Amino acid sequence: MLGQEAGGEVEPIGKRNRVAVSILGEEYIIRSDAETDHVKELAESVDKRMRTALRMNPRLSRGQAAILVCLSLADDLKKARRRYEELMSLVEDVR
């Protein structure tokens, strides 16, 4: 899990890794208890989505592209949760 900001400070959560990632050519240091490769994969996914959004509409600002990517990721998460609930319901029906 990535660290959560609270009042400008990162709350301690488990063993913390510092991972350098690049999104749209800007470097970020991410503190996380997740595996380094996992954090890098997440950053690569965000970078790819940001680049796609900007390529599809070059007039978007980086901030606008970030909001669109966040909405897309939130939609993916909601659909995955819904699918998970459906699958869990099927499992319960089988029991």
Backbone as ProteinMPNN parsed JSONL, in Angstrom:
{"seq_chain_A": "MLGQEAGGEVEPIGKRNRVAVSILGEEYIIRSDAETDHVKELAESVDKRMRTALRMNPRLSRGQAAILVCLSLADDLKKARRRYEELMSLVEDVR", "coords_chain_A": {"N_chain_A": [[0.853, -1.181, 0.0], [0.511, 2.224, -0.736], [1.932, 5.044, 0.941], [0.04, 7.133, 3.147], [-0.789, 10.523, 3.245], [-0.851, 12.727, 5.994], [-1.63, 15.632, 7.327], [0.613, 16.703, 6.071], [2.61, 14.977, 6.723], [3.957, 11.697, 6.293], [2.235, 8.861, 7.211], [3.419, 6.222, 9.229], [3.603, 2.945, 7.93], [4.022, -0.314, 8.189], [6.982, -1.936, 6.805], [8.922, 0.357, 5.117], [9.549, 1.195, 1.784], [11.56, 3.06, -0.437], [10.918, 4.259, -3.528], [11.947, 5.224, -6.68], [10.248, 6.719, -9.287], [9.095, 7.53, -12.614], [6.909, 9.756, -14.112], [5.451, 11.04, -16.875], [7.939, 12.132, -17.46], [8.717, 13.357, -15.117], [10.302, 12.925, -12.012], [9.438, 11.013, -9.178], [9.584, 10.248, -5.747], [8.459, 7.54, -4.134], [7.137, 6.444, -1.136], [6.542, 3.407, 0.322], [5.009, 0.412, 1.59], [4.747, -1.589, -0.128], [5.978, -3.972, -2.553], [8.878, -3.11, -4.449], [8.851, -3.554, -7.263], [6.108, -3.701, -7.709], [5.217, -1.085, -7.129], [6.589, 0.281, -9.13], [5.361, -0.835, -11.393], [2.754, 0.184, -11.059], [3.266, 2.93, -11.371], [4.201, 2.947, -14.01], [1.872, 2.202, -15.325], [0.199, 4.403, -14.738], [1.709, 6.417, -15.986], [1.562, 5.546, -18.657], [-1.234, 5.753, -19.11], [-1.571, 8.504, -18.711], [0.003, 9.548, -20.794], [-1.411, 8.526, -22.972], [-3.889, 9.83, -22.666], [-3.095, 12.498, -23.051], [-2.09, 12.338, -25.634], [-4.388, 11.711, -27.043], [-5.883, 14.007, -26.691], [-4.341, 16.727, -27.143], [-4.708, 19.291, -26.155], [-5.317, 19.175, -23.521], [-4.441, 20.02, -20.179], [-1.784, 18.943, -17.974], [-2.876, 18.544, -15.481], [-5.619, 18.28, -16.055], [-5.517, 15.951, -17.587], [-4.62, 14.218, -15.605], [-6.835, 14.18, -13.875], [-8.738, 12.957, -15.546], [-7.509, 10.464, -15.875], [-7.554, 9.581, -13.222], [-10.346, 9.353, -12.862], [-10.867, 7.319, -14.701], [-9.376, 5.214, -13.557], [-10.748, 4.997, -11.129], [-13.216, 4.148, -12.096], [-12.455, 1.663, -13.169], [-11.763, 0.365, -10.773], [-14.219, 0.366, -9.394], [-15.771, -1.262, -11.099], [-14.28, -3.639, -10.879], [-14.635, -4.215, -8.168], [-17.404, -4.613, -8.136], [-17.576, -6.857, -9.771], [-16.118, -8.666, -8.216], [-17.819, -8.86, -5.99], [-20.011, -10.069, -7.234], [-18.857, -12.52, -7.954], [-18.215, -13.529, -5.412], [-20.759, -13.836, -4.405], [-21.7, -15.865, -6.067], [-20.014, -17.917, -5.203], [-20.891, -18.22, -2.575], [-23.462, -19.114, -3.106], [-22.935, -21.636, -4.122], [-21.963, -22.969, -1.936]], "CA_chain_A": [[0.0, 0.0, 0.0], [1.255, 3.463, -0.761], [1.779, 5.828, 2.162], [-1.034, 8.116, 3.197], [-0.379, 11.809, 3.797], [-1.687, 13.236, 7.072], [-1.07, 16.875, 7.807], [1.919, 16.946, 5.478], [3.553, 13.926, 7.098], [3.563, 10.365, 5.853], [1.982, 7.976, 8.341], [4.193, 4.978, 9.115], [2.847, 1.719, 7.683], [4.887, -1.451, 7.896], [8.312, -1.66, 6.283], [8.805, 1.372, 4.069], [10.506, 1.223, 0.687], [11.602, 4.297, -1.216], [10.993, 3.842, -4.93], [11.969, 6.328, -7.639], [9.467, 6.439, -10.494], [8.978, 8.657, -13.527], [5.615, 9.895, -14.764], [5.544, 12.163, -17.813], [9.271, 12.716, -17.395], [8.997, 13.918, -13.793], [10.629, 11.871, -11.065], [8.774, 11.029, -7.883], [10.022, 9.249, -4.783], [7.273, 6.983, -3.488], [7.396, 5.642, 0.058], [5.481, 2.411, 0.34], [5.349, -0.9, 2.133], [4.572, -2.536, -1.235], [7.205, -4.366, -3.254], [9.395, -2.112, -5.383], [8.353, -3.831, -8.619], [4.681, -3.375, -7.748], [5.111, 0.378, -7.206], [7.048, 0.665, -10.472], [4.299, -1.214, -12.342], [1.678, 1.162, -10.913], [3.716, 4.191, -11.975], [4.225, 2.742, -15.466], [0.483, 2.213, -15.771], [-0.264, 5.793, -14.687], [2.435, 7.132, -17.036], [0.984, 5.143, -19.945], [-2.568, 6.345, -19.222], [-1.407, 9.956, -18.863], [0.495, 9.798, -22.152], [-2.521, 8.232, -23.886], [-4.875, 10.916, -22.549], [-2.528, 13.701, -23.665], [-1.98, 12.096, -27.079], [-5.741, 11.748, -27.607], [-6.335, 15.392, -26.659], [-3.149, 17.514, -26.798], [-5.049, 20.56, -25.499], [-5.474, 18.965, -22.082], [-3.306, 20.295, -19.299], [-1.409, 17.744, -17.229], [-3.849, 18.397, -14.403], [-6.856, 17.74, -16.624], [-5.24, 14.556, -17.944], [-4.549, 13.46, -14.35], [-8.205, 13.982, -13.397], [-9.358, 11.944, -16.409], [-6.906, 9.175, -15.533], [-8.122, 9.201, -11.914], [-11.723, 8.896, -13.082], [-10.78, 6.032, -15.381], [-8.93, 4.237, -12.563], [-11.856, 4.816, -10.182], [-14.196, 3.333, -12.8], [-11.914, 0.298, -13.195], [-11.861, -0.175, -9.423], [-15.633, 0.114, -9.088], [-16.174, -2.435, -11.877], [-13.625, -4.815, -10.297], [-15.319, -4.52, -6.903], [-18.721, -5.166, -8.468], [-17.345, -8.219, -10.273], [-15.718, -9.444, -7.054], [-19.035, -9.137, -5.209], [-20.79, -11.052, -7.989], [-18.187, -13.814, -7.834], [-18.378, -13.986, -4.03], [-22.151, -14.259, -4.29], [-21.763, -17.182, -6.703], [-19.335, -18.858, -4.305], [-21.808, -18.459, -1.459], [-24.575, -19.92, -3.614], [-22.446, -23.001, -4.318], [-21.781, -23.574, -0.598]], "C_chain_A": [[0.893, 1.235, 0.0], [0.969, 4.241, 0.505], [0.662, 6.852, 2.039], [-0.508, 9.385, 3.836], [-1.364, 12.242, 4.872], [-1.035, 14.5, 7.608], [0.331, 17.14, 7.291], [2.963, 15.903, 5.839], [3.029, 12.583, 6.618], [3.395, 9.495, 7.089], [2.802, 6.701, 8.165], [3.271, 3.783, 8.9], [3.822, 0.621, 7.32], [6.285, -1.041, 7.476], [8.195, -0.724, 5.092], [9.924, 1.223, 3.044], [10.441, 2.594, 0.039], [11.844, 3.887, -2.658], [10.951, 5.081, -5.815], [11.211, 5.897, -8.887], [9.407, 7.708, -11.344], [7.608, 8.62, -14.18], [5.667, 11.175, -15.578], [6.869, 12.903, -17.665], [9.622, 13.375, -16.068], [9.248, 12.78, -12.825], [9.921, 12.115, -9.736], [9.418, 9.958, -7.011], [8.784, 8.818, -4.01], [7.726, 6.162, -2.288], [6.225, 4.695, 0.219], [5.953, 1.155, 1.043], [5.158, -1.987, 1.074], [5.936, -2.868, -1.849], [7.59, -3.308, -4.28], [8.845, -2.314, -6.785], [6.881, -3.474, -8.762], [4.481, -1.864, -7.909], [5.526, 0.857, -8.597], [6.004, 0.32, -11.535], [3.133, -0.231, -12.276], [2.046, 2.47, -11.6], [3.756, 4.085, -13.495], [2.815, 2.783, -16.035], [-0.063, 3.639, -15.795], [0.402, 6.598, -15.794], [1.835, 6.826, -18.406], [-0.389, 5.78, -20.148], [-2.498, 7.856, -19.415], [-0.974, 10.286, -20.291], [-0.606, 9.562, -23.187], [-3.538, 9.365, -23.864], [-4.36, 12.176, -23.245], [-2.38, 13.552, -25.178], [-3.355, 12.202, -27.743], [-6.301, 13.169, -27.642], [-5.183, 16.282, -26.199], [-3.457, 18.845, -26.107], [-5.266, 20.415, -24.0], [-4.228, 19.43, -21.332], [-2.942, 18.981, -18.603], [-2.413, 17.482, -16.109], [-5.155, 17.811, -14.899], [-6.68, 16.273, -17.0], [-5.21, 13.696, -16.683], [-5.942, 13.187, -13.806], [-8.908, 12.92, -14.231], [-8.812, 10.55, -16.108], [-7.441, 8.688, -14.191], [-9.542, 8.686, -12.06], [-11.745, 7.526, -13.749], [-10.372, 4.932, -14.4], [-10.034, 3.957, -11.54], [-12.947, 3.943, -10.804], [-13.74, 1.88, -12.857], [-12.065, -0.365, -11.83], [-13.302, -0.526, -9.073], [-16.132, -1.13, -9.829], [-15.561, -3.713, -11.299], [-14.284, -5.206, -8.985], [-16.682, -5.146, -7.159], [-18.569, -6.614, -8.936], [-16.952, -9.153, -9.133], [-16.945, -9.828, -6.217], [-19.911, -10.169, -5.906], [-20.182, -12.449, -7.845], [-18.327, -14.388, -6.423], [-19.798, -14.48, -3.79], [-22.332, -15.639, -4.92], [-21.124, -18.249, -5.825], [-20.245, -19.208, -3.136], [-22.986, -19.319, -1.889], [-24.186, -21.383, -3.768], [-22.307, -23.712, -2.971], [-23.121, -23.958, -0.086]], "O_chain_A": [[1.921, 1.264, 0.677], [-0.111, 4.118, 1.084], [0.385, 7.366, 0.955], [0.155, 9.325, 4.871], [-2.576, 12.137, 4.685], [0.001, 14.436, 8.27], [1.151, 17.734, 7.992], [4.08, 15.936, 5.323], [1.821, 12.358, 6.547], [4.302, 9.399, 7.916], [2.869, 6.158, 7.062], [2.274, 3.627, 9.606], [4.391, 0.639, 6.228], [6.724, 0.074, 7.759], [7.441, -0.997, 4.158], [11.099, 1.136, 3.399], [9.378, 3.212, -0.021], [12.848, 3.248, -2.974], [10.03, 5.892, -5.714], [11.492, 4.851, -9.471], [9.639, 8.813, -10.852], [7.192, 7.6, -14.729], [5.898, 12.258, -15.04], [6.922, 14.131, -17.734], [10.725, 13.9, -15.917], [8.513, 11.793, -12.805], [9.819, 13.241, -9.248], [9.757, 8.879, -7.498], [8.148, 9.619, -3.325], [8.589, 5.293, -2.407], [5.068, 5.112, 0.249], [7.149, 0.867, 1.088], [5.382, -3.167, 1.345], [6.908, -2.132, -1.678], [6.726, -2.688, -4.901], [8.42, -1.355, -7.43], [6.453, -2.998, -9.813], [3.673, -1.422, -8.726], [4.886, 1.737, -9.171], [5.788, 1.092, -12.469], [2.582, 0.149, -13.309], [1.236, 3.048, -12.324], [3.385, 5.029, -14.193], [2.593, 3.34, -17.111], [-0.714, 4.04, -16.76], [-0.263, 7.381, -16.474], [1.625, 7.729, -19.215], [-0.682, 6.289, -21.23], [-3.268, 8.424, -20.189], [-1.52, 11.193, -20.919], [-0.72, 10.308, -24.159], [-3.998, 9.812, -24.915], [-5.114, 12.845, -23.952], [-2.526, 14.525, -25.917], [-3.479, 12.713, -28.857], [-7.101, 13.501, -28.517], [-5.055, 16.565, -25.007], [-2.559, 19.461, -25.532], [-5.385, 21.411, -23.287], [-3.104, 19.252, -21.801], [-3.711, 18.02, -18.643], [-2.756, 16.334, -15.828], [-5.739, 16.946, -14.248], [-7.568, 15.451, -16.768], [-5.715, 12.573, -16.685], [-6.213, 12.086, -13.325], [-9.604, 12.067, -13.68], [-9.562, 9.574, -16.089], [-7.749, 7.506, -14.041], [-9.903, 7.684, -11.443], [-12.557, 6.672, -13.393], [-10.95, 3.845, -14.408], [-10.23, 2.812, -11.134], [-13.534, 3.1, -10.126], [-14.533, 0.968, -12.624], [-12.453, -1.53, -11.745], [-13.57, -1.593, -8.521], [-16.836, -1.957, -9.249], [-16.225, -4.747, -11.231], [-14.474, -6.392, -8.713], [-17.072, -6.097, -6.482], [-19.343, -7.487, -8.542], [-17.397, -10.299, -9.085], [-17.086, -10.975, -5.793], [-20.486, -11.041, -5.256], [-20.896, -13.431, -7.642], [-18.533, -15.59, -6.257], [-20.006, -15.442, -3.05], [-23.038, -16.485, -4.371], [-21.641, -19.361, -5.718], [-20.35, -20.374, -2.755], [-23.457, -20.159, -1.122], [-25.013, -22.272, -3.567], [-22.512, -24.923, -2.882], [-23.231, -24.486, 1.02]]}, "name": "protein", "num_of_chains": 1, "seq": "MLGQEAGGEVEPIGKRNRVAVSILGEEYIIRSDAETDHVKELAESVDKRMRTALRMNPRLSRGQAAILVCLSLADDLKKARRRYEELMSLVEDVR"}
